[in-house]
């Protein structure tokens, strides 16, 4: 199995989400940025065939992301990752089994377009988001840079008590591989204080993602776990924990393990 298959099985699961925290800003001329820190990896080998997947893979990624809102329905976003990766491989004879690498990943640009509506006790929106992935990253044996195009279709709604987000997305990459997925967030808004514009969201996430390489080999994974979002004024903080419920691969690969994301964002 060549290195592109190994990397494809471990690419970002957060492609569907947009800054800041999928929630803000929502006003003309609004802008913001956020930092997200993501960890994943394991030494669990999944079933499959024709594998030299290695003994373990661990990755830490710091994302710098931003948004500008021309008006409520039109905005532009960017997402730029910095990866720190550690692999352990099997050796036939001699050498260092540990591979380490770090560097910038590929820049992702998007143009989220939204149609808002208001009901008696809630507000919501339908969205379509064209995206492009630019080859700006470091290209090495551990970090691979490749361009591509993506599209996301979304629906979200909320009231004083509940929040929901549904996002269907797909990507086509220049090496012939593709990614499709569904991301669902369902949650409760137990705390909101109007005088300080502060509060708390508690949500549950479900993420299904299927990847295919140019030869048709599939990598299908399902994750689920809790989310908490705190906000006060123009500051938002978020933590996600995603547990692997199902990981099915045609060619043996490593499990992603438990994925943990923490983030802080600022809107103006």
Secondary structure per residue as TSV (DSSP state, phi and psi in degrees):
chain	resnum	aa	ss	phi	psi
A	1	X	-	360.0	128.9
A	2	X	-	-81.2	170.0
A	3	X	H	-66.7	-24.6
A	4	X	H	-65.2	-32.0
A	5	X	H	-68.5	-42.1
A	6	X	H	-61.7	-45.0
A	7	X	H	-70.3	-38.2
A	8	X	H	-58.9	-36.5
A	9	X	T	-72.0	-8.8
A	10	X	T	-127.0	17.9
A	11	X	S	-74.4	171.0
A	12	X	-	-61.7	140.4
A	13	X	S	-94.9	-5.9
A	14	X	-	-98.7	23.9
A	15	X	T	-62.4	-26.2
A	16	X	T	-76.5	-27.3
A	17	X	-	-82.8	152.5
A	18	X	-	-127.4	147.3
A	19	X	T	-74.6	153.6
A	20	X	T	-97.8	118.7
A	21	X	T	55.9	25.9
A	22	X	T	66.7	7.5
A	23	X	T	-123.8	-26.0
A	24	X	-	-148.5	161.7
A	25	X	-	-84.3	165.0
A	26	X	-	-127.8	24.7
A	27	X	S	-129.2	158.9
A	28	X	T	-61.4	130.1
A	29	X	T	75.8	7.4
A	30	X	-	-73.0	148.8
A	31	X	E	-149.8	164.6
A	32	X	E	-173.0	172.6
A	33	X	E	-149.1	161.5
A	34	X	E	-149.7	158.4
A	35	X	E	-118.3	133.0
A	36	X	E	-124.3	139.2
A	37	X	E	-119.6	122.8
A	38	X	E	-123.9	134.5
A	39	X	E	-125.7	141.6
A	40	X	E	-157.1	168.2
A	41	X	E	135.0	163.8
A	42	X	E	-168.4	176.5
A	43	X	S	-115.1	19.3
A	44	X	-	-89.3	119.1
A	45	X	B	-88.7	126.6
A	46	X	-	-84.6	155.7
A	47	X	S	-64.6	150.2
A	48	X	-	166.5	-172.3
A	49	X	B	-126.1	159.7
A	50	X	S	54.7	54.8
A	51	X	-	-110.9	136.9
A	52	X	-	-131.1	49.1
A	53	X	-	-67.5	-18.8
A	54	X	-	98.8	177.0
A	55	X	S	-94.4	-29.9
A	56	X	E	-161.1	158.5
A	57	X	E	-147.7	127.0
A	58	X	E	-132.9	136.8
A	59	X	E	-136.9	136.4
A	60	X	E	-118.2	129.2
A	61	X	E	-129.2	128.9
A	62	X	E	-105.2	121.5
A	63	X	E	-103.7	133.4
A	64	X	E	-112.1	122.6
A	65	X	E	-136.6	147.5
A	66	X	E	-145.8	165.1
A	67	X	E	-147.3	146.2
A	68	X	E	-133.1	135.0
A	69	X	E	-112.7	109.1
A	70	X	E	-66.6	-47.8
A	71	X	E	-148.0	175.8
A	72	X	T	-54.6	-32.4
A	73	X	T	-95.4	-8.5
A	74	X	E	-132.7	125.1
A	75	X	E	-147.4	166.0
A	76	X	E	-128.5	142.3
A	77	X	E	-134.8	158.5
A	78	X	E	-137.0	152.9
A	79	X	E	-140.8	123.8
A	80	X	E	-127.7	117.7
A	81	X	E	-98.3	152.1
A	82	X	E	-124.8	119.2
A	83	X	E	-102.1	144.2
A	84	X	E	-127.1	117.4
A	85	X	E	-125.6	141.0
A	86	X	E	-133.6	121.0
A	87	X	E	-116.9	146.8
A	88	X	E	-120.1	125.5
A	89	X	-	-115.9	160.4
A	90	X	-	-79.5	139.5
A	91	X	-	-111.7	137.8
A	92	X	S	-81.5	-40.5
A	93	X	S	-130.7	-70.4
A	94	X	S	-144.1	171.9
A	95	X	S	121.4	178.0
A	96	X	-	-91.2	119.1
A	97	X	-	-74.9	-11.8
A	98	X	E	-96.9	126.7
A	99	X	E	-114.9	130.4
A	100	X	E	-127.3	145.9
A	101	X	E	-159.2	154.6
A	102	X	E	-148.9	154.2
A	103	X	E	163.0	172.7
A	104	X	E	-69.5	145.0
A	105	X	-	-95.1	-169.0
A	106	X	-	-83.4	140.2
A	107	X	E	-74.8	133.0
A	108	X	E	-113.4	123.5
A	109	X	E	-111.8	142.6
A	110	X	E	-144.1	156.7
A	111	X	E	-128.5	79.9
A	112	X	E	-66.0	126.9
A	113	X	E	-117.0	126.7
A	114	X	E	-129.3	145.0
A	115	X	E	-116.1	109.7
A	116	X	E	-89.4	152.9
A	117	X	E	-145.3	153.4
A	118	X	E	-123.2	130.9
A	119	X	-	-107.5	-175.5
A	120	X	S	-61.2	-42.6
A	121	X	S	-125.8	13.4
A	122	X	-	-151.7	167.6
A	123	X	E	-134.6	153.9
A	124	X	E	-160.3	-179.7
A	125	X	E	-158.2	151.0
A	126	X	E	-103.4	141.7
A	127	X	E	-135.9	149.4
A	128	X	E	-132.5	131.6
A	129	X	E	-132.3	100.4
A	130	X	E	-73.4	142.2
A	131	X	E	-138.4	155.5
A	132	X	E	-138.1	138.6
A	133	X	E	-109.2	119.7
A	134	X	E	-98.8	145.1
A	135	X	S	-81.1	75.1
A	136	X	-	-107.7	-5.1
A	137	X	S	-84.6	167.2
A	138	X	-	-69.9	134.8
A	139	X	-	-112.1	116.6
A	140	X	S	-148.5	-174.4
A	141	X	S	-67.7	-19.4
A	142	X	S	-105.9	-39.3
A	143	X	S	-112.8	123.0
A	144	X	-	-109.6	132.9
A	145	X	-	-102.3	129.8
A	146	X	-	-156.4	141.2
A	147	X	-	-86.6	171.2
A	148	X	E	177.0	176.7
A	149	X	E	-128.7	145.7
A	150	X	E	-139.2	162.6
A	151	X	E	-145.3	137.3
A	152	X	E	-127.5	137.4
A	153	X	E	-118.8	127.0
A	154	X	E	-137.7	160.2
A	155	X	E	-143.4	132.0
A	156	X	E	-140.1	153.3
A	157	X	E	-154.1	153.3
A	158	X	E	-156.8	157.9
A	159	X	-	-138.3	-162.6
A	160	X	S	-69.5	-14.5
A	161	X	S	-116.4	-29.4
A	162	X	E	-132.4	157.2
A	163	X	E	-140.2	141.4
A	164	X	E	-146.0	143.3
A	165	X	E	-142.2	131.4
A	166	X	E	-126.8	127.9
A	167	X	E	-136.8	119.7
A	168	X	E	-107.1	124.1
A	169	X	E	-137.5	157.9
A	170	X	E	-149.1	150.8
A	171	X	E	-136.0	143.4
A	172	X	E	-123.3	121.7
A	173	X	E	-107.6	158.0
A	174	X	T	-67.5	-18.2
A	175	X	T	-86.3	7.5
A	176	X	S	92.0	-3.2
A	177	X	-	-85.6	162.8
A	178	X	E	-144.0	157.4
A	179	X	E	-135.2	131.9
A	180	X	E	-131.4	149.0
A	181	X	E	-164.3	166.5
A	182	X	E	-132.1	131.1
A	183	X	E	-124.4	127.4
A	184	X	E	-126.6	128.8
A	185	X	E	-119.6	122.6
A	186	X	E	-124.4	130.4
A	187	X	E	-156.0	179.9
A	188	X	E	-120.3	141.7
A	189	X	E	-114.5	75.7
A	190	X	E	-74.8	-22.6
A	191	X	E	-131.4	127.9
A	192	X	E	-150.8	128.4
A	193	X	E	-118.0	114.0
A	194	X	T	-64.6	-36.0
A	195	X	T	-66.6	-29.2
A	196	X	T	-114.5	2.1
A	197	X	T	46.7	54.4
A	198	X	E	-128.8	158.0
A	199	X	E	172.7	-165.2
A	200	X	E	-145.9	134.4
A	201	X	E	-110.1	136.6
A	202	X	E	-120.3	122.9
A	203	X	E	-135.0	167.5
A	204	X	E	-124.5	133.5
A	205	X	E	-108.2	141.8
A	206	X	E	-130.5	126.2
A	207	X	E	-128.6	122.0
A	208	X	E	-113.1	131.4
A	209	X	E	-141.6	132.3
A	210	X	E	-124.6	129.6
A	211	X	E	-120.8	144.5
A	212	X	E	-132.3	137.4
A	213	X	-	-89.1	-179.1
A	214	X	T	-64.9	-19.2
A	215	X	T	-94.1	1.9
A	216	X	-	89.5	4.0
A	217	X	-	-70.8	132.5
A	218	X	E	-107.6	151.6
A	219	X	E	-135.0	109.2
A	220	X	E	-119.7	126.5
A	221	X	E	-138.8	145.3
A	222	X	E	-128.3	126.5
A	223	X	E	-125.3	154.1
A	224	X	E	-155.8	150.5
A	225	X	E	172.3	176.1
A	226	X	E	-84.3	156.6
A	227	X	E	-134.9	141.3
A	228	X	E	-130.7	133.4
A	229	X	E	-126.6	121.4
A	230	X	E	-106.2	142.7
A	231	X	E	-144.9	150.2
A	232	X	E	-155.0	118.0
A	233	X	T	59.7	-124.9
A	234	X	T	-97.8	19.4
A	235	X	E	-117.6	133.4
A	236	X	E	-130.7	140.3
A	237	X	E	-128.9	144.5
A	238	X	E	-144.7	144.5
A	239	X	E	-134.8	132.4
A	240	X	E	-121.2	140.7
A	241	X	E	-130.0	122.2
A	242	X	E	-118.8	124.7
A	243	X	E	-102.8	137.7
A	244	X	E	-74.0	117.9
A	245	X	E	-93.5	-33.4
A	246	X	E	-153.4	133.2
A	247	X	E	-138.9	109.7
A	248	X	E	-120.7	128.1
A	249	X	E	-134.0	146.5
A	250	X	S	-80.0	-38.1
A	251	X	B	-113.7	133.4
A	252	X	-	-56.1	139.2
A	253	X	-	-146.9	173.9
A	254	X	B	-92.2	146.0
A	255	X	-	-64.4	148.2
A	256	X	-	-75.1	-16.9
A	257	X	-	70.1	-163.1
A	258	X	-	-78.9	129.5
A	259	X	E	-100.9	126.5
A	260	X	E	-120.7	127.8
A	261	X	E	-126.3	131.7
A	262	X	E	-124.0	149.0
A	263	X	E	-157.0	157.3
A	264	X	E	-136.9	136.8
A	265	X	E	-134.3	157.3
A	266	X	E	-134.2	133.2
A	267	X	E	-125.5	148.8
A	268	X	-	-136.4	360.0
